Amino acid sequence: MMIRTAAELGLLLRSRRRELGMDQRTLADRIGVSRLWVIEFERGKARAEIGLVLRALLALDLQLDVAPERSAAAPGRSEPPDIDAIVQNARRRR
């Protein structure tokens, strides 16, 4: 599924959360945010921090995929960035 807006991402996360039978409080606890953050994010709040968005995706067992034809790859780089490797490296630094 191609996500183009914050509202579309919010709807996807709400749908997945419900599919898993998870309430907003449980998701908030897993991400480390307030229930209000989850409510706002599911409604399409456009200014959520990327780190929290990535935690939400992880908590809902969703993967982020960067389409090569849409990515702004660095000059001379033919492959999209490896988001999983970036997240793993960030975890190791904690």
Contact map, one row per residue, 1 for C-alpha under 8 A:
1110000000000000000000000000000000000000000000000000000000000000000000000000000000000000000000
1111000000000000000000000000000000000000000000000000000000000000000000000000000000000000000000
1111100110000000000000000000000000000000000000000000000000000000000000000000000000000000000000
0111110110000000000000000000000000000000000000000000000000000000000000000000000000000000000000
0011111110000000000000000000000000000000000100000000000000000000000000000000000000000000000000
0001111111000000000000000000000000000000100111000000000000000000000000000000000000000000000000
0000111111100000000000000000000000000000011111000000000000000000000000000000000000000000000000
0011111111110000000000000000000000000000000100000000000000000000000000000000000000000000000000
0011111111111000000000000000000000000000010100000000000000000000000000000000000000000000000000
0000011111111100000000000000000000000000111110000000000000000000000000000000000000000000000000
0000001111111110000000000000000000000000011100000000000000000000000000000000000000000000000000
0000000111111111000000000000000000000000000000000000000000000000000000000000000000000000000000
0000000011111111100000000000000000000000010000000000000110010000000000000000000000000000000000
0000000001111111110000000000000000000000010000000000000000000000000000000000000000000000000000
0000000000111111111000000000000000000000000000000000000000000000000000000000000000000000000000
0000000000011111111100000000000000000000000000000000000000010000000000000000000000000000000000
0000000000001111111111110010000000000000000000000000000000010000000000000000000000000000000000
0000000000000111111111100000000000000000000000000000000000000000000000000000000000000000000000
0000000000000011111111000000000000000000000000000000000000000000000000000000000000000000000000
0000000000000001111111000000000000000000000000000000000000010000000000000000000000000000000000
0000000000000000111111100000000000000000000000000000000000000000000000000000000000000000000000
0000000000000000111111110110000000000000000000000000000000000000000000000000000000000000000000
0000000000000000110011111110000000000000000000000000000000000000000000000000000000000000000000
0000000000000000100001111111000000100110000000000000000000000000000000000000000000000000000000
0000000000000000000000111111100001100000000000000000000000000000000000000000000000000000000000
0000000000000000000001111111110000000000000000000000000000000000000000000000000000000000000000
0000000000000000100001111111111000100100000000000000000100100000000000000000000000000000000000
0000000000000000000000011111111111101100000000000000000000000000000000000000000000000000000000
0000000000000000000000001111111111000000000000000000000000000000000000000000000000000000000000
0000000000000000000000000111111110000000000000000000000100100000000000000000000000000000000000
0000000000000000000000000011111110000000000000000001001100100000000000000000000000000000000000
0000000000000000000000000001111111000000000000000000000000000000000000000000000000000000000000
0000000000000000000000000001111111101100000000000000000000000000000000000000000000000000000000
0000000000000000000000001001100111111100000000000000000000000000000000000000000000000000000000
0000000000000000000000011011000011111110000000000000000000000000000000000000000000000000000000
0000000000000000000000000000000001111111000000000000000000000000000000000000000000000000000000
0000000000000000000000000001000011111111100000000000000000000000000000000000000000000000000000
0000000000000000000000010011000011111111110000000000000000000000000000000000000000000000000000
0000000000000000000000010000000000111111111000000000000000000000000000000000000000000000000000
0000000000000000000000000000000000011111111110000000000000000000000000000000000000000000000000
0000010001000000000000000000000000001111111111010000000000000000000000000000000000000000000000
0000001011101100000000000000000000000111111110000000000000000000000000000000000000000000000000
0000001001100000000000000000000000000011111110000000000000000000000000000000000000000000000000
0000111111100000000000000000000000000001111111000000000000000000000000000000000000000000000000
0000011001000000000000000000000000000001111111110000000000000000000000000000000000000000000000
0000011000000000000000000000000000000000100111110000000000000000000000000000000000000000000000
0000000000000000000000000000000000000000000011111000000000000000000000000000000000000000000000
0000000000000000000000000000000000000000100011111101100000000000000000000000000000000000000000
0000000000000000000000000000000000000000000000111111100000000000000000000000000000000000000000
0000000000000000000000000000000000000000000000011111110000000000000000000000000000000000000000
0000000000000000000000000000000000000000000000001111111000000000000000000000000000000000000000
0000000000000000000000000000001000000000000000011111111100000000000000000000000000000000000000
0000000000000000000000000000000000000000000000011111111110000000000000000000000000000000000000
0000000000000000000000000000000000000000000000000111111111000000000000000000000000000000000000
0000000000000000000000000000001000000000000000000011111111100000000000000000000000000000000000
0000000000001000000000000010011000000000000000000001111111110000000000000000000000000000000000
0000000000001000000000000000000000000000000000000000111111111111000000000000000000000000000000
0000000000000000000000000000000000000000000000000000011111111110000000000000000000000000000000
0000000000000000000000000010011000000000000000000000001111111100000000000000000000000000000000
0000000000001001100100000000000000000000000000000000000111111100000000000000000000000000000000
0000000000000000000000000000000000000000000000000000000011111110000000000000000000000000000000
0000000000000000000000000000000000000000000000000000000011111111000000000000000000000000000000
0000000000000000000000000000000000000000000000000000000011001111100000000000000000000000000000
0000000000000000000000000000000000000000000000000000000010000111110000000000000000100000000000
0000000000000000000000000000000000000000000000000000000000000011111000000000000000100000000000
0000000000000000000000000000000000000000000000000000000000000001111101100000000110000000000000
0000000000000000000000000000000000000000000000000000000000000000111111100000000100000000000000
0000000000000000000000000000000000000000000000000000000000000000011111101000001100000000000000
0000000000000000000000000000000000000000000000000000000000000000001111100000000000000000000000
0000000000000000000000000000000000000000000000000000000000000000011111110000000000000000000000
0000000000000000000000000000000000000000000000000000000000000000011111111000000100000000000000
0000000000000000000000000000000000000000000000000000000000000000000001111100000000000000000000
0000000000000000000000000000000000000000000000000000000000000000000100111110111110000000000000
0000000000000000000000000000000000000000000000000000000000000000000000011111100000000000000000
0000000000000000000000000000000000000000000000000000000000000000000000001111100000000000000000
0000000000000000000000000000000000000000000000000000000000000000000000000111110000000000000000
0000000000000000000000000000000000000000000000000000000000000000000000001111111100000000000000
0000000000000000000000000000000000000000000000000000000000000000000000001001111100000000000000
0000000000000000000000000000000000000000000000000000000000000000000100001000111110000000000000
0000000000000000000000000000000000000000000000000000000000000000011100101000111111000000000000
0000000000000000000000000000000000000000000000000000000000000000010000001000001111100000000000
0000000000000000000000000000000000000000000000000000000000000000000000000000000111111100000000
0000000000000000000000000000000000000000000000000000000000000001100000000000000011111110000000
0000000000000000000000000000000000000000000000000000000000000000000000000000000001111111000000
0000000000000000000000000000000000000000000000000000000000000000000000000000000001111111100000
0000000000000000000000000000000000000000000000000000000000000000000000000000000001111111110000
0000000000000000000000000000000000000000000000000000000000000000000000000000000000111111111000
0000000000000000000000000000000000000000000000000000000000000000000000000000000000011111111100
0000000000000000000000000000000000000000000000000000000000000000000000000000000000001111111110
0000000000000000000000000000000000000000000000000000000000000000000000000000000000000111111111
0000000000000000000000000000000000000000000000000000000000000000000000000000000000000011111111
0000000000000000000000000000000000000000000000000000000000000000000000000000000000000001111111
0000000000000000000000000000000000000000000000000000000000000000000000000000000000000000111111
0000000000000000000000000000000000000000000000000000000000000000000000000000000000000000011111
